[in-house]
Amino acid sequence: MGDLLTPKELKRESFATTIFDSREADVIFVPFFATLSAELQLIVNKGVFRKRIAENEDYMRQKTMIELVKNSDAWQNSGGRDHVFVVTDPVAMWHVKDEIAPGILLLFSNENSSESMIHHTEVSLLKDVIVPYTHLLPRMDIAQNNKRDKLLYFRGAKHRHRLWDLLVNEPGVIMEEGFPNAMGKEQSITGMRTSEFCLHPAGDTPTSCRLFDAIQSLCIPVIVSDNIELPFEGMIDYSKFSIFVAVGNALTPSWLVNHLWNYSTEQKDEFRRNMAQVQENFQFDNGHSDGLGPIVANGAVNQVWKKVYQKLPMIREGIIREKRKPAGVSVPLRCHCT
């Protein structure tokens, strides 16, 4: 949002150009802060969060927003296909998820969708963009990298991961319960910077900040998932700095640890060199407290807009196809996930 509001003379490195005539725009950004709206409601009155009633202020905000947007000339012209919505919370926009489904959704990957989340049939990698979490740990320059005396590090929720019991007593493996918040940040920095590999088991939100903290710490990610989607793929090749492991293999006793011990020093050094080259791609912060000002040239904001730009031909085709559709004909929801 800060990038879009930054005065033109300061937008030196920005890929996106802000204009105020929708007829001239490639896409229309809808500035609705869905996560903030949901969090406010959970604080004020959690009991009505799922109810479509006036007492649910989050629902009323969503309702007002979608009515305003759908009544605009821009929406009428495209059916919402060129509208960009930020949906970076599993329950954000839940009350209007059907209405925003035609648009371009900026969202985190979500393997285990439930009734409370946007479903796979409402997400398409032909039009939507997977975005990264903001990393919580500071960036480590490759020149700072020292000898790492631990094999594998994980910090997270013990009860959510079946791997915990398999790995907790393995030599060279550090399993810590907690998160890299104010209390656990220093522990996470130490753990990630002294370990060769960082475990990333996909959960309800498979691309959690843990993955991007590992990248900033030059700790080789070990991604345990059968079907994860990652930010900026096509522009970034994760296989050059990450190890992908099938869930079945990871849950086989001793398999994962034995697999990691087999990587040579040369292979691990190459992973880290490649990782250092993409650290900047996951950086949102431009160093300005209000968000206004020049952004990081190869940072996450530009990566998001470049990814949206790649989707434009398919989006425009969809708009044209929709316009020539005979009256009364409906097209069922389809999933184009790969």
Buried (B, 14 or more C-beta within 10 A) or exposed (E): EBBBEBEEEBBEBBBBEBEEEBEEBBBBBBEBEBBEBBBBBEEEBEEBBBEEEEEBBBBBBBBEBBEEBBEBEBBEBBBBBBBBBBBBBBBBBBBBBEBBBBBBBBBBBBBEBEEEBBBEBBBBBBBBBBBBBBBBBEBBEEEEBEEBEBBBBBBBEEEEBEBBEBBEEBEBBBBBEEBBEEEBBEBBBBBBBBBBBBBBBBBEBBBBBBBBBBBBBBBBBBBBBEEBBBBBEEEBEBEEBBBBBEBEEBBEEEBBBEBBEEBEEEEBEEBBBBBBEBBBBBBBBBEEEEBBBBBBEBBBBBBBBBBBEEBBEBBBEBBEEEEEEEEEEEEEEEEEEE
